[in-house]
Amino acid sequence: MTLKQEQGELCTFELDGLLFGIDVQQTQEIITDQPVTPVPLAAHMVRGLVNLRGQIVTAIDLRECLGLTARPEGSRMVNLIVQHEGEPVSFLVDRMGDVISVDGSMFEPSPETLDRAVIELIRGACKLSDRLLLILDAGQIVRHAAALHAAPLSAATA
């Protein structure tokens, strides 16, 4: 979905009390209470791996990715499974919201004053009646996590 698109549906979720959304067409499913196995030397935002009915899936902590406060120890996480280039990826979120329909008149571009790393992950904002919805680019998040993982490895081998 582009910011110019007149209509679309967003799958919404909360992180640290903020409302976020991604294009519903990128979502696959929602799983709760799924154990995450840590991976040594993974990028800081890669929480680990989850077993999705026999398929190993990378779990990305969106709080870490967006520079939000750390998830309180022992708090529940929800796995929002999204599709990226035909492969599932888990985004760890605090709580799922609703699927909402939006139109182009509700969108605003991301402010240029945001941190450059974050501005690449946020497509824009959507003005709802009672709060602001930040729209994330799922593909950029996955690419960002992969780039952070690749940089230390290539630097270590140089």
KAFEN-V169150 format. One record per helix or strand of 3 or more residues. SS is the DSSP state (alpha for helix, beta for strand). FROM is the first residue (numbers start at 1). LEN is the number of residues. If there is no record, write none. Layout:
SS;FROM;LEN
SS;FROM;LEN
This chain:
beta;7;9
beta;18;6
alpha;24;3
beta;27;6
beta;46;7
beta;55;7
alpha;62;4
beta;78;7
beta;87;7
beta;95;9
alpha;104;3
alpha;116;4
beta;122;6
beta;132;5
alpha;138;20
